[in-house]
Amino acid sequence: MKEDFLKYQAQTTPHPLSLEVSHASGCYIYTTDDKKHLDFVAGVSACSLGHSHPKIVKAIKDQAGKYLHVMVYGEYAQAPAVELTKLLAAHLPDPLNKTYLVNSGTEAIEGSLKLARRATGRSEIIAARHAYHGNTMGSLSLMDFKERTKPFEPLVGDISFIEFNKESDLQKITTKTAAVILETIQGGAGFIIPTNDYLKKVSSRCKEVGALLILDEIQPGFGRTGKLFGFENFEVVPDIVALGKGMGGGLPIGAFSASEELMDLLMDNPKLGHITTFGGNPLIAAAALATLKEISETRIIPETLEKEKLFRKHLQHPLIKEIRGKGLMLALIMESAEIADRLILQAKEKELILFWLLFEKRAVRITPPLTISNEEIMKGCGIIVDILNKIKAGPGAVN
Ligand SMILES: Cc1ncc(COP(=O)(O)O)c(C=O)c1O
């Protein structure tokens, strides 16, 4: 399979990890060589309830037996999407009570940007340095990293940048600004938490000048940081929130939510302000609904904070300089990028899945399924510490 994988399926790196997946269940991915890998990555924060959670599988099977795609977004009333958006409204703070369902995180960002420009009649979008919001042209244009964006220029216009957590930059938000878009917790940059009421200050500056605040919850959202939505940790309510990843419980989805007043602007001037064929797809919405119910009706969310403590307790090692993040969105900051690489690659050999972050090369991602057990956490931490002990002891001691 690996040969065909490399030959026929488009690759994005010369050396993909290339695990040959046989099946997956709970916190484990099983490979065709009969290995059982403990998953500390969850498909990059996507499989919030682990792999093939029985309630998600049941919801998918039930829906598949009724109907699949029947119409483009927004024309027919279909129970899974209606119930999902209604339940989201019940959980989101006022006035975020209307949700547009799309197909991916990046499309949720595109929709949010369009809505902000449409609502304010302004064009300038302000994003943060080292942000990651996705890879389609609009989202990519929010990435202030020339090495990655230059080959795709010209990018979307009138986008400028501020430094995350830097208060003096807030003066750059002016009456020309349509929206400021931020990740609630910066992901690719190294799991950077907003400090010193930063998000509140951004929000109040936006209000002062009539700009909208868009928060990207695509990674921190859906229970990963001890609240259903990461922004609830920072006492701020955005004008538009972008959702995705863990929302689908392992199926592809994105969404953006705003007030009814804002969202209804997509109905005119122009009519059909955002169009998608498969957004709100009944199979995907059924999976997302089952995910949201399970996350919100159990103790999964508060338990993420207990599990964070366990990780922090069992991941003390001289080569780990810092553990950043919140809940089950954690990043180990190693002494060097080289040590991060060695840890990730050696962990793979020991059947523990770890992964990189996009920009912070010294970081090792720990974003397991929210359902991970204490025993699994301790088992994985034990593997990490063993590997680091060997790395520390020197080259002869590795293996
Ligand atoms: C914060 C954030 N925003 C947006 C995206 C894009 O989501 P997708 O890959 O579903 O388009 C990601 C994906 O990694 C993300 O982490």
PDBQT file of the ligand as one rigid body, heavy atoms in Angstrom, charges set to zero:
ROOT
HETATM    1  C1  LIG A 401      -6.702  27.286  13.921  1.00  0.00    +0.000 C 
HETATM    2  C2  LIG A 401      -7.024  26.660  12.602  1.00  0.00    +0.000 A 
HETATM    3  N1  LIG A 401      -7.766  27.328  11.711  1.00  0.00    +0.000 NA
HETATM    4  C3  LIG A 401      -8.095  26.798  10.521  1.00  0.00    +0.000 A 
HETATM    5  C4  LIG A 401      -7.661  25.556  10.150  1.00  0.00    +0.000 A 
HETATM    6  C5  LIG A 401      -8.028  25.004   8.798  1.00  0.00    +0.000 C 
HETATM    7  O1  LIG A 401      -8.909  23.934   8.938  1.00  0.00    +0.000 OA
HETATM    8  P1  LIG A 401      -9.053  22.868   7.730  1.00  0.00    +0.000 P 
HETATM    9  O2  LIG A 401      -7.742  22.147   7.651  1.00  0.00    +0.000 OA
HETATM   10  O3  LIG A 401     -10.215  22.021   8.136  1.00  0.00    +0.000 OA
HETATM   11  O4  LIG A 401      -9.332  23.657   6.504  1.00  0.00    +0.000 OA
HETATM   12  C6  LIG A 401      -6.860  24.822  11.028  1.00  0.00    +0.000 A 
HETATM   13  C7  LIG A 401      -6.341  23.507  10.645  1.00  0.00    +0.000 C 
HETATM   14  O5  LIG A 401      -5.300  23.069  11.067  1.00  0.00    +0.000 OA
HETATM   15  C8  LIG A 401      -6.536  25.381  12.293  1.00  0.00    +0.000 A 
HETATM   16  O6  LIG A 401      -5.773  24.730  13.174  1.00  0.00    +0.000 OA
ENDROOT
TORSDOF 0
